[in-house]
Amino acid sequence: MTIPIICHVEWGTPQPEVLEEFLSDLFDWKFQPFAPNYLMYIPVSGGISVGILQSDMVKAGGTPNVSIRVDDMDLMLAKAESLGGKIVVPKTIMVNGSFAFVKSPDGNLIGLQKT
């Protein structure tokens, strides 16, 4: 039996267009309609797919924490702020790099990690 791995991440929000614009501008992800009330980014090179679920029943920020690996933490934090995001956990040094959390304009938390 193979070891299970995470293959898909999903953020829920009542404002999918706001989160889509933020993630697309921050990470250059291109989302496509996938199902009713659902947008999906599928990396061309493989890897973990990302979904945005439109739901008025989901409170933005109430879905699982997800962190994105970045090459330059300071650059990405500045870019997130320029796109209307807010730094809620500043750059924090850890043994093998750093992490931070930003809040997207729709209220979802996006983790950043530099390792």
C-alpha positions, 0 to 999 in steps of 0.5 A: 500500500502506498502512503496517502498524500495530500493531492488537493486543497480547497478554500471555501468562501462566499466571494470566490471571485475575490479569492480567485483574483488574489491567488491568481495575482499573488501566485500566477495561478489560472483557475478554470470553472470545474463544477457549479460554484467551483473553480479549480487550478491544476498545475501543468507540471503536476502537484497539488490542485487547488479549488475554490468553493463558492458557498454562503454556508462557509465562513471565509477563514474557516477552512483548513490552513494551507501553506504555499512554498515561496522562494522569497518571503519578503517579496511575497509578503509585500506583494500580498499587501499590495494586492489588498492582503493583510499580514496576520502572522509576520515572517517568523524564523524557524529551523529550516526557513521561515513562515508567515500568514496573510489574510486575503481580501475575502478573509481566507488565511494563506500560509507562506513558507520559505524552506 
